[in-house]
Amino acid sequence: MSVTGLQTEGLKYAKAIFDTVRRMSADTLGVSRQGYSELETDVLHYLQGLGRDIGLEVRADDAGNVWMTMPGRDRTLPAAMLTAFRRAATTTAWPA
């Protein structure tokens, strides 16, 4: 499968985001963030800023979940949604 220049740049952008979040979340076990902690909030603020930088509408609901929407021309049409959610776990670590 051939990777176009746009895909290559997109992959670099995504890798930079994951690398930054990994650095922000590093701990002795690997990578983890306590749900609803100051660190988790810092990571969400970082991601919200990225969303705003690329023109997404960004909002958080009452539970602290972040919603980023790419504005469409016709809001009456069906939409696709990707989501990630906050969870309250004591420690879940992935190797860095």
Backbone as a chain_set.jsonl record, in Angstrom:
{"seq": "MSVTGLQTEGLKYAKAIFDTVRRMSADTLGVSRQGYSELETDVLHYLQGLGRDIGLEVRADDAGNVWMTMPGRDRTLPAAMLTAFRRAATTTAWPA", "coords": {"N": [[0.847, -1.175, 0.0], [0.617, 2.125, -0.896], [1.748, 5.14, 0.554], [0.613, 8.356, 0.678], [1.874, 11.769, 0.4], [0.274, 13.459, 1.998], [-0.846, 11.597, 3.765], [1.493, 10.745, 5.002], [2.311, 13.109, 6.312], [0.11, 13.404, 7.987], [0.393, 11.118, 9.587], [2.799, 11.761, 10.878], [1.954, 13.991, 12.323], [-0.004, 12.827, 14.007], [1.648, 11.031, 15.417], [3.295, 12.846, 16.761], [1.421, 14.005, 18.484], [0.651, 11.755, 20.058], [3.176, 11.169, 21.158], [3.639, 13.486, 22.685], [1.505, 13.386, 24.548], [2.196, 10.989, 25.759], [4.653, 11.72, 26.965], [3.674, 13.658, 28.736], [2.257, 12.034, 30.439], [3.889, 10.162, 31.587], [4.96, 7.733, 33.937], [6.243, 5.733, 36.671], [5.56, 3.143, 35.933], [5.042, 3.192, 33.257], [2.845, 4.563, 31.219], [0.276, 6.474, 32.455], [-2.769, 7.991, 33.631], [-4.538, 9.382, 36.225], [-8.003, 9.331, 36.353], [-9.885, 12.312, 36.089], [-7.961, 13.837, 37.297], [-5.512, 16.476, 37.881], [-3.475, 16.184, 35.999], [-4.759, 14.642, 34.008], [-6.655, 16.516, 33.221], [-4.928, 18.489, 32.217], [-3.902, 17.127, 29.968], [-6.268, 16.824, 28.489], [-6.84, 19.541, 28.023], [-4.672, 20.187, 26.394], [-5.272, 18.561, 24.141], [-7.738, 19.695, 23.435], [-6.886, 22.235, 22.657], [-5.416, 21.571, 20.36], [-7.521, 20.656, 18.761], [-9.012, 23.027, 18.44], [-7.085, 24.515, 17.074], [-7.135, 23.348, 14.536], [-9.579, 24.043, 13.655], [-11.861, 22.826, 14.772], [-14.995, 22.627, 16.494], [-15.1, 22.824, 19.93], [-16.069, 21.379, 22.968], [-16.872, 20.674, 26.402], [-18.681, 18.273, 28.27], [-20.9, 17.954, 31.151], [-19.756, 15.868, 32.592], [-17.136, 16.056, 32.011], [-16.272, 14.964, 29.663], [-14.847, 15.408, 26.463], [-15.89, 16.963, 23.535], [-15.365, 17.183, 20.152], [-16.077, 18.76, 17.216], [-16.31, 18.699, 13.715], [-17.352, 21.267, 11.903], [-20.083, 21.054, 9.722], [-21.526, 21.763, 6.467], [-24.24, 21.421, 6.332], [-26.178, 20.898, 8.891], [-28.368, 19.289, 9.185], [-27.955, 16.898, 8.004], [-26.917, 13.419, 8.351], [-24.401, 12.531, 10.768], [-21.008, 11.55, 11.509], [-19.381, 10.079, 14.317], [-16.627, 10.08, 16.471], [-15.248, 8.988, 19.483], [-13.771, 9.486, 22.697], [-13.43, 8.778, 26.123], [-13.467, 9.954, 29.523], [-12.285, 8.148, 32.287], [-12.555, 6.802, 35.534], [-10.057, 5.442, 36.921], [-7.789, 3.832, 39.1], [-5.028, 3.126, 38.544], [-3.841, 2.478, 35.428], [-1.562, 1.235, 33.424], [0.445, 1.565, 30.513], [3.234, 0.283, 28.84], [5.864, 2.564, 28.284]], "CA": [[0.0, 0.0, 0.0], [1.379, 3.356, -1.02], [1.359, 6.201, 1.49], [0.776, 9.646, 0.024], [2.487, 12.822, 1.201], [-0.695, 13.908, 3.0], [-0.908, 10.556, 4.784], [2.748, 10.791, 5.74], [2.248, 14.262, 7.212], [-0.896, 13.077, 9.003], [0.991, 10.167, 10.522], [3.766, 12.509, 11.693], [1.16, 14.822, 13.237], [-0.587, 11.933, 15.015], [2.744, 10.533, 16.255], [3.707, 13.95, 17.641], [0.395, 14.124, 19.525], [0.8, 10.626, 20.975], [4.441, 11.324, 21.883], [3.456, 14.547, 23.683], [0.64, 12.863, 25.618], [2.995, 9.98, 26.467], [5.58, 12.447, 27.837], [2.891, 14.301, 29.791], [1.628, 11.018, 31.277], [4.866, 9.15, 31.99], [5.126, 7.433, 35.359], [7.217, 4.667, 36.896], [5.112, 1.902, 35.297], [4.858, 3.398, 31.826], [2.01, 5.728, 30.931], [-1.055, 6.414, 33.061], [-3.32, 9.235, 34.154], [-5.695, 9.201, 37.098], [-9.187, 10.021, 35.852], [-10.317, 13.551, 36.746], [-6.829, 14.458, 37.986], [-4.957, 17.676, 37.239], [-2.753, 15.73, 34.815], [-5.755, 14.279, 32.99], [-7.217, 17.78, 32.736], [-3.893, 19.111, 31.38], [-3.878, 16.419, 28.682], [-7.484, 17.203, 27.759], [-6.679, 20.924, 27.552], [-3.744, 20.1, 25.257], [-6.012, 18.029, 22.998], [-8.727, 20.697, 23.044], [-6.167, 23.268, 21.919], [-5.145, 21.045, 19.02], [-8.785, 20.662, 18.025], [-9.316, 24.417, 18.054], [-6.091, 24.932, 16.078], [-7.507, 22.859, 13.2], [-10.911, 24.531, 13.304], [-12.973, 22.054, 15.313], [-15.766, 23.169, 17.616], [-14.686, 22.031, 21.086], [-16.821, 21.635, 24.201], [-16.852, 19.595, 27.391], [-19.978, 18.102, 28.914], [-20.875, 18.054, 32.616], [-18.909, 14.809, 33.137], [-15.765, 16.33, 31.627], [-15.96, 14.391, 28.355], [-14.578, 16.445, 25.47], [-16.525, 16.739, 22.241], [-14.793, 18.008, 19.093], [-16.938, 18.612, 16.053], [-15.952, 19.393, 12.488], [-18.607, 21.86, 11.431], [-20.487, 20.722, 8.357], [-22.301, 22.804, 5.79], [-25.661, 21.169, 6.54], [-26.299, 20.163, 10.155], [-29.522, 18.392, 9.16], [-27.51, 15.619, 7.453], [-26.331, 12.518, 9.351], [-23.008, 12.82, 11.144], [-20.193, 10.47, 12.06], [-18.828, 10.508, 15.594], [-15.567, 9.319, 17.113], [-15.263, 9.454, 20.865], [-12.943, 8.934, 23.765], [-14.082, 9.231, 27.335], [-12.693, 9.917, 30.748], [-12.686, 7.075, 33.185], [-11.963, 6.929, 36.859], [-9.306, 4.24, 37.278], [-6.679, 4.202, 39.983], [-3.834, 3.087, 37.719], [-3.772, 1.571, 34.298], [-0.327, 1.681, 32.788], [0.944, 0.948, 29.301], [4.672, 0.535, 28.75], [6.192, 3.787, 27.526]], "C": [[0.891, 1.237, 0.0], [0.851, 4.409, -0.041], [1.644, 7.532, 0.814], [1.454, 10.641, 0.958], [1.562, 13.309, 2.298], [-0.81, 12.886, 4.124], [0.351, 10.565, 5.638], [2.747, 11.938, 6.738], [1.236, 14.019, 8.327], [-0.364, 12.114, 10.044], [2.011, 10.846, 11.429], [3.042, 13.344, 12.739], [0.578, 13.961, 14.363], [0.495, 11.408, 15.959], [3.203, 11.614, 17.228], [2.714, 14.135, 18.786], [0.553, 12.997, 20.547], [2.08, 10.739, 21.791], [4.31, 12.386, 22.98], [2.607, 14.052, 24.845], [1.39, 11.812, 26.428], [3.972, 10.661, 27.428], [4.838, 13.098, 29.002], [2.428, 13.292, 30.836], [2.597, 9.969, 31.798], [4.876, 8.976, 33.51], [6.087, 6.246, 35.495], [6.844, 3.359, 36.203], [5.015, 2.007, 33.784], [4.109, 4.685, 31.592], [0.667, 5.534, 31.611], [-1.465, 7.801, 33.522], [-4.526, 8.886, 35.017], [-6.863, 9.99, 36.515], [-9.537, 11.212, 36.727], [-9.201, 14.219, 37.541], [-6.4, 15.726, 37.244], [-4.217, 17.295, 35.958], [-3.717, 15.369, 33.693], [-6.364, 15.539, 32.381], [-6.213, 18.501, 31.84], [-3.833, 18.459, 30.003], [-5.109, 16.791, 27.857], [-7.393, 18.633, 27.239], [-5.735, 20.981, 26.354], [-4.494, 19.632, 24.003], [-7.075, 19.014, 22.516], [-8.074, 21.807, 22.233], [-5.841, 22.824, 20.504], [-6.404, 21.053, 18.166], [-9.151, 22.063, 17.554], [-8.368, 24.898, 16.962], [-6.456, 24.481, 14.671], [-8.958, 23.165, 12.86], [-12.078, 23.704, 13.793], [-13.713, 22.865, 16.371], [-15.483, 22.258, 18.802], [-15.547, 22.406, 22.283], [-16.657, 20.434, 25.125], [-18.24, 19.499, 28.01], [-19.81, 18.135, 30.435], [-19.997, 16.986, 33.275], [-17.439, 15.026, 32.79], [-15.34, 15.671, 30.323], [-15.807, 15.529, 27.353], [-15.186, 16.033, 24.136], [-15.91, 17.714, 21.245], [-15.563, 17.713, 17.818], [-16.366, 19.372, 14.867], [-17.245, 19.957, 11.916], [-18.88, 21.484, 9.97], [-21.273, 21.867, 7.746], [-23.793, 22.652, 6.073], [-25.83, 20.288, 7.769], [-27.522, 19.245, 10.196], [-29.145, 17.015, 8.61], [-26.941, 14.737, 8.563], [-24.861, 12.864, 9.595], [-22.318, 11.543, 11.592], [-19.581, 10.976, 13.357], [-17.755, 9.525, 16.044], [-15.492, 9.842, 18.532], [-14.198, 8.776, 21.7], [-13.55, 9.489, 25.046], [-13.138, 9.161, 28.509], [-13.184, 8.75, 31.571], [-11.958, 7.262, 34.5], [-11.319, 5.605, 37.248], [-8.139, 4.663, 38.162], [-5.373, 4.213, 39.206], [-4.019, 2.049, 36.628], [-2.58, 2.033, 33.507], [-0.033, 0.875, 31.534], [2.429, 1.243, 29.244], [4.955, 1.723, 27.86], [6.947, 3.473, 26.255]], "O": [[1.807, 1.358, 0.813], [-0.358, 4.537, 0.155], [2.778, 7.807, 0.423], [1.593, 10.39, 2.155], [2.011, 13.552, 3.419], [-0.867, 13.253, 5.297], [0.281, 10.411, 6.857], [3.141, 11.757, 7.89], [1.475, 14.385, 9.478], [-0.63, 12.265, 11.236], [2.081, 10.54, 12.619], [3.458, 13.403, 13.896], [0.661, 14.329, 15.535], [0.283, 11.347, 17.17], [3.471, 11.324, 18.395], [3.111, 14.39, 19.922], [0.586, 13.245, 21.752], [2.08, 10.441, 22.985], [4.819, 12.198, 24.085], [2.955, 14.275, 26.005], [1.24, 11.746, 27.648], [4.109, 10.235, 28.575], [5.327, 13.088, 30.132], [2.228, 13.652, 31.996], [2.169, 8.981, 32.394], [4.81, 9.949, 34.261], [6.676, 5.814, 34.504], [7.723, 2.546, 35.914], [4.915, 0.986, 33.103], [4.663, 5.774, 31.745], [-0.011, 4.535, 31.37], [-0.627, 8.668, 33.77], [-5.428, 8.174, 34.576], [-6.729, 11.178, 36.218], [-9.491, 11.13, 37.954], [-9.473, 15.081, 38.377], [-6.86, 16.007, 36.137], [-4.315, 17.995, 34.95], [-3.503, 15.758, 32.545], [-6.565, 15.616, 31.169], [-6.595, 19.065, 30.814], [-3.725, 19.148, 28.989], [-5.0, 17.045, 26.657], [-7.827, 18.907, 26.12], [-5.969, 21.734, 25.409], [-4.367, 20.234, 22.937], [-7.288, 19.15, 21.311], [-8.635, 22.27, 21.24], [-5.972, 23.6, 19.557], [-6.363, 21.414, 16.989], [-9.551, 22.257, 16.406], [-8.779, 25.598, 16.037], [-6.121, 25.164, 13.703], [-9.507, 22.621, 11.902], [-13.189, 23.857, 13.285], [-13.115, 23.692, 17.059], [-15.615, 21.04, 18.687], [-15.736, 23.584, 22.583], [-16.344, 19.328, 24.685], [-18.897, 20.513, 28.246], [-18.702, 18.324, 30.938], [-19.541, 17.178, 34.402], [-16.583, 14.258, 33.229], [-14.187, 15.796, 29.911], [-16.558, 16.503, 27.396], [-15.015, 14.904, 23.676], [-15.929, 18.925, 21.463], [-15.683, 16.562, 17.398], [-15.986, 20.537, 14.987], [-18.126, 19.207, 11.495], [-18.005, 21.591, 9.11], [-21.637, 22.823, 8.432], [-24.531, 23.637, 6.056], [-25.647, 19.072, 7.698], [-27.69, 18.495, 11.158], [-29.922, 16.068, 8.731], [-26.527, 15.246, 9.605], [-24.181, 13.417, 8.731], [-22.966, 10.58, 12.003], [-19.294, 12.166, 13.486], [-17.943, 8.309, 16.004], [-15.66, 11.041, 18.753], [-13.789, 7.646, 21.434], [-14.13, 10.575, 25.034], [-12.153, 8.423, 28.504], [-14.367, 8.412, 31.548], [-10.863, 7.824, 34.545], [-11.97, 4.745, 37.841], [-7.572, 5.741, 37.978], [-4.672, 5.224, 39.211], [-4.318, 0.886, 36.897], [-2.596, 3.138, 32.964], [-0.234, -0.339, 31.497], [2.846, 2.355, 29.57], [4.349, 1.87, 26.798], [7.297, 4.384, 25.505]]}, "num_chains": 1, "name": "protein.A"}
